[in-house]
């Protein structure tokens, strides 16, 4: 993507980024700043409820306080912007809290983008909008979304406001990498409660490494190819078996090795005999088939998908080991 000011002089691409301090957002911010150069730069306006203490003002990133649950605080945040990347979301909480952030907050932000004439919008959703599954190699809209949690219901509702603003809406599956405080920690808890290969580890799951997802988001936001608005799956195109994922994490010293196979009914019985934070529904999400055809968005964005999330786990293994031991 290039921008030209009056007189034919190229100017930096101006990007508004929400969720800049989060798991995916911080990876996207790093990637945006890596793209800067003397010929075609990117200037980022990073929105946060509270500017992080370690944030440093520099010519290519400006922090601005804003709260998407307070529409008045969003007035002007997209002024003169070329791109909006909306990554802020609430993934836990009751219906009121999730609706305030995910649905009404997205609506207010997209209204601001439309008022200011933002040319490209990228919005992050989730495959959790499809509900419990199992899902086996489905394309977008091949099955009717049936979200079961307040977070996923409110994020599905938010997609409509993003689409009305002309957004590319991304639905990734499970996201791995440095900063992941849900997927691998949940696997660790589940292995402690049910120390076995769950249903033989046969479940196929859509995964994506956070840095690969960040590459894709930045390509969509600032790359030379303008992808048509719509909903796209955004995982690595090749699904990963639960068995291969757990074996890889064990080889890296992140999770213990298990050798016993248990049928799914027995896994659920043992889970029910122990207490923990991970529910039976979440257990199924991690252990049974939940994979989604994702090759189209990588090709459309002309963004190579990379070697895959299991290969990328080596780079985050140290972080995972430290996080799980703390």
C-alpha positions as a printed Julia matrix, in Angstrom:
326×3 Matrix{Float64}:
   0.0     0.0    0.0
   1.35    3.43  -0.92
   0.07    6.89  -0.1
   0.75   10.07  -2.01
   0.34   13.55  -0.62
  -0.4    16.69  -2.62
   2.35   17.36  -5.13
   3.03   13.65  -5.68
   5.27   13.21  -2.61
   4.95    9.82  -0.93
   4.11    9.91   2.74
   4.07    7.17   5.39
   1.07    4.87   5.71
  -0.87    5.99   8.77
  -2.14    3.06  10.82
  -4.47    3.08  13.81
  -3.94   -0.01  15.95
  -6.17   -1.16  18.8
  -5.1    -3.85  21.25
  -1.48   -2.81  20.83
  -0.5    -4.08  24.28
  -2.17   -7.49  23.9
  -0.89  -10.88  22.8
  -1.58  -10.47  19.08
  -1.45   -6.67  19.09
   2.07   -6.45  20.45
   3.28   -8.86  17.74
   1.53   -6.77  15.09
   3.06   -3.57  16.46
   6.55   -5.08  16.24
   5.88   -6.17  12.68
   4.52   -2.76  11.67
   7.6    -1.02  12.98
   9.89   -3.54  11.29
   8.41   -2.44   7.95
   9.63    1.14   8.32
  12.25    2.34   5.91
  13.41    5.5    4.16
  11.28    4.92   1.07
   7.94    3.69   2.44
   7.33    3.92   6.16
   4.5     3.24   8.53
   3.39    5.59  11.27
   1.35    3.91  13.99
  -1.2     5.48  16.31
  -1.45    2.86  19.05
  -4.58    3.07  21.17
  -4.64    1.9   24.77
  -6.78    2.55  27.83
  -3.52    3.21  29.68
  -0.28    3.91  27.87
   2.22    1.26  29.04
   4.95    2.51  31.31
   7.63    1.16  28.99
   6.19    2.87  25.91
   8.62    5.23  24.23
   7.49    7.95  21.85
   9.36    7.72  18.58
   8.74    9.17  15.12
   6.96    6.04  13.88
   4.68    5.25  16.84
   2.46    7.51  18.9
   0.5     6.24  21.88
  -2.97    7.63  22.5
  -5.3     6.88  25.38
  -8.75    5.72  24.33
 -11.39    3.35  25.65
 -13.57    1.65  23.05
 -16.35    1.32  25.63
 -16.5     5.13  25.72
 -17.39    6.33  22.2
 -16.49    9.94  23.01
 -12.88    8.89  23.6
 -12.71    7.58  20.02
 -13.63   10.86  18.36
 -10.76   11.77  16.06
  -8.62    8.66  16.63
  -8.91    7.76  12.93
  -8.4    11.29  11.61
  -6.07   11.23   8.57
  -5.64    7.44   8.95
  -5.2     5.15   5.97
  -5.64    1.88   7.86
  -7.44    0.63  10.96
  -6.3    -2.64  12.55
  -8.8    -3.58  15.25
  -7.42   -6.27  17.56
  -8.79   -5.22  20.95
 -11.31   -7.67  22.39
 -12.53   -9.19  25.6
 -12.2   -13.0   25.72
 -13.63  -13.59  29.2
 -16.35  -12.05  31.34
 -20.11  -11.85  31.5
 -22.42  -10.85  28.67
 -22.57   -7.19  29.64
 -18.79   -6.78  29.8
 -18.18   -8.66  26.54
 -20.91   -6.78  24.7
 -19.56   -3.43  25.88
 -16.1    -4.13  24.5
 -16.59   -6.51  21.61
 -19.88   -5.39  20.11
 -20.64   -1.8   21.07
 -16.95   -0.9   21.18
 -16.41   -2.28  17.68
 -19.51   -0.46  16.46
 -18.21    2.86  17.79
 -14.75    2.32  16.35
 -16.08    1.33  12.93
 -18.36    4.38  12.93
 -15.27    6.52  13.52
 -13.41    4.78  10.67
 -16.3     5.36   8.27
 -16.63    9.03   9.24
 -12.92    9.56   8.57
 -12.84    7.66   5.28
 -10.31    5.01   6.36
  -9.34    3.06   3.25
  -8.5    -0.32   4.75
  -9.83   -2.04   7.85
  -8.63   -5.34   9.32
 -10.69   -6.8   12.16
  -9.72   -9.8   14.3
 -12.46  -12.27  15.22
 -12.2   -15.99  16.08
 -13.32  -19.44  14.92
 -14.93  -19.78  18.37
 -17.97  -18.13  16.77
 -18.79  -21.51  15.19
 -19.48  -23.11  18.55
 -18.6   -26.5   19.97
 -18.13  -28.59  16.81
 -16.56  -30.92  15.94
 -15.6   -29.14  12.71
 -13.68  -30.88   9.98
 -12.2   -28.79   7.18
 -15.03  -26.3    6.81
 -14.97  -23.16   4.72
 -16.35  -19.81   5.89
 -20.15  -19.95   6.14
 -20.19  -23.68   5.35
 -21.76  -24.09   8.77
 -23.92  -21.64  10.67
 -22.1   -19.97  13.57
 -23.45  -21.1   16.95
 -21.36  -19.38  19.64
 -21.89  -20.54  23.2
 -19.93  -18.07  25.34
 -20.59  -14.37  25.93
 -17.21  -13.56  24.39
 -17.79  -15.48  21.17
 -21.41  -14.31  20.84
 -20.37  -10.67  21.18
 -17.48  -11.13  18.76
 -19.8   -12.63  16.16
 -22.09   -9.62  16.53
 -19.08   -7.32  16.13
 -18.27   -8.83  12.74
 -21.38   -7.23  11.23
 -20.21   -3.73  12.15
 -16.73   -4.46  10.78
 -18.15   -5.76   7.51
 -20.34   -2.67   7.18
 -17.14   -0.61   7.37
 -15.55   -2.64   4.55
 -13.29   -4.73   6.76
 -11.34   -7.87   6.13
 -12.52   -9.99   9.06
 -10.13  -12.71  10.22
 -11.16  -15.82  12.12
  -8.02  -17.57  13.39
  -8.14  -20.8   15.35
  -5.85  -21.32  18.35
  -2.93  -18.88  18.47
   0.43  -20.06  19.86
   3.67  -18.27  20.69
   5.36  -16.03  23.22
   2.67  -14.36  25.29
   0.08  -17.15  24.93
  -1.58  -17.37  28.32
  -4.46  -19.62  27.33
  -3.74  -22.45  24.87
  -0.6   -24.11  26.23
  -1.41  -23.27  29.88
  -4.8   -24.95  29.35
  -3.09  -28.01  27.85
  -0.8   -28.16  30.88
  -3.77  -28.09  33.26
  -5.62  -30.73  31.27
  -2.61  -33.05  31.22
  -2.36  -32.72  34.98
  -6.04  -33.65  35.34
  -6.12  -36.29  32.57
  -2.53  -37.53  32.03
  -3.02  -39.41  28.76
  -3.31  -39.05  25.01
  -6.88  -37.88  24.72
  -8.84  -40.09  22.36
  -5.5   -41.23  20.99
  -4.53  -37.68  20.07
  -6.44  -37.97  16.8
  -8.16  -34.58  16.91
  -7.13  -32.16  14.16
  -6.86  -28.52  15.17
  -6.34  -25.25  13.31
  -3.35  -23.43  14.8
  -1.35  -20.35  13.89
   1.81  -18.87  15.37
   1.3   -15.35  16.66
   4.14  -13.92  14.59
   2.81  -15.56  11.43
  -0.64  -14.15  12.17
   0.98  -10.74  12.68
   2.69  -11.03   9.29
  -0.64  -11.76   7.66
  -2.4    -8.87   9.39
   0.29   -6.4    8.35
   0.26   -7.71   4.77
  -3.49   -7.17   4.63
  -3.24   -3.73   6.2
  -0.23   -2.3    4.42
   0.77   -4.64   1.6
   0.43   -3.91  -2.11
  -2.49   -6.33  -2.58
  -5.91   -5.07  -1.56
  -7.96   -8.07  -0.44
 -11.74   -7.71  -0.86
 -13.75   -7.17   2.32
 -15.25  -10.3    3.83
 -14.71  -13.05   6.37
 -11.65  -15.29   6.1
 -10.21  -18.12   8.18
  -6.71  -17.18   9.3
  -4.96  -20.27  10.66
  -2.04  -22.08   9.1
  -3.53  -24.03   6.17
  -2.31  -27.42   7.45
  -4.15  -28.65  10.56
  -2.18  -30.24  13.4
  -3.13  -33.37  15.3
  -3.41  -33.12  19.04
  -0.91  -35.96  19.28
   1.72  -34.11  17.22
   1.2   -30.89  19.14
   1.57  -32.58  22.53
   4.61  -34.55  21.34
   6.28  -31.37  20.1
   5.63  -29.56  23.37
   7.02  -32.55  25.29
  10.13  -32.68  23.11
  10.72  -29.0   23.91
  10.36  -29.61  27.64
   7.22  -27.52  27.89
   4.8   -30.36  28.79
   5.38  -33.86  30.19
   5.42  -36.91  27.96
   2.4   -39.22  28.14
   2.1   -42.75  26.8
  -1.37  -43.96  27.79
  -4.25  -43.65  25.31
  -7.71  -43.06  26.73
 -11.05  -43.07  24.9
 -12.87  -39.75  24.9
 -15.64  -40.82  27.27
 -13.06  -41.88  29.84
 -11.19  -38.6   29.38
 -14.34  -36.66  30.18
 -15.06  -38.86  33.19
 -11.61  -38.24  34.64
 -11.85  -34.54  33.93
 -15.1   -34.41  35.87
 -13.42  -36.04  38.87
 -10.92  -33.2   39.21
 -11.36  -29.48  39.68
  -9.8   -26.85  37.48
 -10.4   -23.79  35.37
 -10.7   -25.53  31.99
 -14.23  -26.72  31.22
 -15.31  -29.85  29.37
 -16.31  -27.63  26.43
 -12.85  -26.08  26.3
 -11.3   -29.54  26.64
 -13.16  -30.62  23.51
 -11.99  -27.5   21.68
  -8.36  -28.47  22.37
  -8.63  -32.21  21.89
 -11.23  -32.91  19.19
 -11.54  -31.91  15.54
 -11.7   -28.14  15.1
 -10.05  -27.24  11.82
 -10.97  -24.74   9.17
  -9.86  -24.24   5.56
  -7.49  -21.29   5.7
  -5.39  -21.36   2.54
  -7.37  -18.68   0.7
  -6.39  -15.64   2.79
  -2.66  -16.33   2.59
  -2.84  -16.56  -1.19
  -5.1   -13.54  -1.51
  -2.7   -11.42   0.56
   0.36  -12.82  -1.26
   1.73  -13.71   2.18
   3.58  -17.06   2.57
   2.1   -19.02   5.47
   5.46  -20.28   6.71
   6.61  -23.63   8.03
   3.8   -23.97  10.53
   3.1   -23.5   14.23
   4.88  -26.64  15.45
   8.12  -25.55  13.83
   7.71  -22.09  15.34
   7.22  -23.45  18.87
  10.98  -23.73  19.39
  11.21  -19.93  19.48
   8.68  -19.66  22.32
   9.63  -22.74  24.35
  11.75  -20.81  26.86
   8.91  -18.38  27.48
   6.4   -21.19  27.92
   8.61  -23.06  30.37
   9.12  -19.92  32.46
   5.43  -19.03  32.38
   4.26  -22.5   33.4
   6.75  -22.69  36.25
   5.87  -19.29  37.71
